[in-house]
Amino acid sequence: MEAKKLIKTLGFKPKENTSELFHKEYNSYAIEVDFEKKQFNFGNKIEAGRETTQNFSQPENWVVLECVDRLLEKGYQPENIILEKNTPLVMERVAGGWIFW
């Protein structure tokens, strides 16, 4: 599905006097899709461990956008959503190899 058609289907509207910036509001919170900058703005309450999910570079980032949209639509609080949380990698040597967690 073409990207602008997708976001319109999700309920995003063009911001006033623009054709490349779309937004959607959820109970006094908003997220934006910027086609000029090719990025998603999930606002300041949704935590993003890395910025890799906030651009158009990978098709799966559109899935992330749709998932965030659905969570907010269902009433999840934006401060309870974390995208790609940074977690430390732990390695331990065991008989026959390594364990990573």
C-alpha positions as CSV (number, residue, x, y, z in Angstrom):
1,M,0.0,0.0,0.0
2,E,1.3,3.5,-0.8
3,A,2.5,5.3,2.3
4,K,0.2,8.3,2.1
5,K,-2.8,6.1,1.5
6,L,-1.8,4.0,4.6
7,I,-1.5,6.9,6.9
8,K,-4.8,8.4,5.7
9,T,-6.4,5.0,6.3
10,L,-5.0,5.1,9.9
11,G,-6.7,8.5,10.3
12,F,-3.7,10.9,9.9
13,K,-4.6,14.3,8.4
14,P,-2.3,16.8,6.7
15,K,-1.2,19.6,9.0
16,E,-2.6,23.0,8.1
17,N,-1.1,24.5,4.9
18,T,1.2,21.5,4.3
19,S,1.0,18.5,2.0
20,E,4.0,16.6,3.3
21,L,3.4,16.7,7.1
22,F,0.6,14.6,8.6
23,H,-0.5,14.3,12.2
24,K,-2.9,12.4,14.4
25,E,-4.1,13.3,17.9
26,Y,-4.9,10.9,20.7
27,N,-6.3,12.3,23.9
28,S,-4.1,15.4,23.9
29,Y,-1.1,13.6,22.4
30,A,0.0,13.7,18.8
31,I,2.4,11.9,16.5
32,E,3.5,13.1,13.1
33,V,4.6,11.6,9.8
34,D,6.9,14.0,7.8
35,F,7.3,13.0,4.2
36,E,9.8,15.8,3.5
37,K,12.2,14.7,6.2
38,K,11.2,11.0,5.8
39,Q,10.7,10.4,9.5
40,F,8.2,9.7,12.2
41,N,7.8,12.0,15.2
42,F,6.5,9.9,18.1
43,G,6.4,12.9,20.4
44,N,8.3,13.4,23.7
45,K,6.5,10.9,25.8
46,I,7.2,7.7,23.8
47,E,10.7,6.5,24.6
48,A,12.9,5.4,21.8
49,G,16.2,3.6,22.7
50,R,17.5,4.2,19.1
51,E,16.3,6.4,16.3
52,T,16.3,3.5,13.8
53,T,12.5,3.1,14.0
54,Q,11.8,6.8,13.4
55,N,12.6,7.0,9.7
56,F,11.4,5.6,6.4
57,S,14.6,3.6,5.8
58,Q,13.1,0.2,6.5
59,P,9.6,-1.2,5.6
60,E,9.2,-2.6,9.2
61,N,9.2,1.0,10.5
62,W,5.8,1.4,9.0
63,V,4.7,-1.6,11.0
64,V,6.1,0.1,14.2
65,L,4.0,3.2,13.3
66,E,0.9,1.1,12.9
67,C,1.5,-0.7,16.2
68,V,2.1,2.6,18.1
69,D,-1.1,4.0,16.5
70,R,-3.1,0.9,17.6
71,L,-1.7,1.1,21.1
72,L,-2.6,4.8,21.4
73,E,-6.1,4.1,19.9
74,K,-6.7,1.5,22.5
75,G,-5.9,4.0,25.3
76,Y,-2.3,3.1,26.2
77,Q,-0.4,6.0,27.7
78,P,2.4,7.2,25.5
79,E,4.8,7.2,28.4
80,N,4.3,3.5,28.7
81,I,5.5,2.8,25.2
82,I,9.2,2.1,24.6
83,L,10.6,1.5,21.1
84,E,13.7,-0.5,20.7
85,K,14.8,-0.4,24.3
86,N,18.6,-0.4,24.8
87,T,19.5,-3.5,26.8
88,P,23.0,-4.6,27.8
89,L,24.3,-7.7,26.2
90,V,25.7,-10.2,28.6
91,M,28.0,-13.1,27.4
92,E,29.0,-16.1,29.5
93,R,31.5,-18.8,28.5
94,V,30.1,-22.3,29.0
95,A,31.3,-25.7,28.1
96,G,31.2,-25.9,24.3
97,G,30.5,-22.2,23.6
98,W,29.0,-19.0,24.7
99,I,25.6,-18.0,26.0
100,F,24.2,-14.5,25.2
101,W,21.4,-12.8,27.0
